[in-house]
Amino acid sequence: MNASLQCGYFCICIIAGLGVSSCAHPEGHKDLLAFLQDGTTTKNDVETRIGPASVWGGGGIWTYRVGEATEGFFLSEKKSGWLDANYSLVLEFSRNDVLRRHALVNVETPP
């Protein structure tokens, strides 16, 4: 096999590998959301543990897109839309910034 043909095969393999790896889900963590305790967890606790949220209702409702892998849950990137998100984590905070209640809502993606 000549050198230019080998180089062509190599480039195709690299491009295919990048395409496959970009479709991979992040590693999940079974205890990602275990720290959430209604009446105890604060906004600061949440932001420190899992980062900034989408904020609604004047700051009283926070949401996150959450995916699920074999190992557990992972936070889905907003730029990926809902493609890798199976759930919406909805957090409702009281006026003193303490978690009032939370829910992990199953989100069905269109076919």
Secondary structure, DSSP 8 states (H G I E B T S, - for coil): --HHHHHHHHHHHHHHHHHHHHT-----BTTTTTT--TTT-BHHHHHHHH---EEEGGGTEEEEEEEEETTEEEE--GGGTTTT--EEEEEEE-TTSBEEEEEEEE-----
